[in-house]
Structures are given as structure tokens and as C-alpha cells.
Amino acid sequence: MRVHLHPQRRTVEIAGRRRVAQLLAELDILPGTAMVIRGDLLLTDAEVVEDAEEVEVRAVISGGGP
């Protein structure tokens, strides 16, 4: 699978299918700190990404006060 990492602006190739939680662990990304997106869909930790698919991993960023 092809994984586009943002905001790092890099792409990695990972062989085989993975659950989203496994993919994040393999990339050393803590759960809850990133969103995994396939097309227009936000994926949950339990969903599977197939070998031939492309996904985006976007960091979750929160802002300060008002």
C-alpha cells in the first residue's frame, strides 16, 4: 500500500494488508494522534487497508485558547 504522511510530506510503501491500528503502530504513530483517510472516508482503527490501496495519514493538531 502507498501511505502519504502529512504534514511530513513523504510517502512510504508498505507491503501487505493491515488494520489501521497495525499500520499506525508500524509507522510509530500513537493512536489518537492521526487520522487515516482513504479517498473521502475517515477510517477507524479496526478497518483494513488492502495492499493495492492508497491512504493518507494526517496528524491531528489542536489549537490553543480563544
FENNOR-V351869 format. One line per field, one symbol per residue. ss: DSSP state (H for helix, E for strand, L for the rest). A space follows every 10 residues. Layout:
ss->???
This chain:
ss->LEEEEELLLE EEELLLLEEH HHHHHHLLLL LLLEEEEELL EEELLLLEEL LLLEEEEEEL LLLLLL
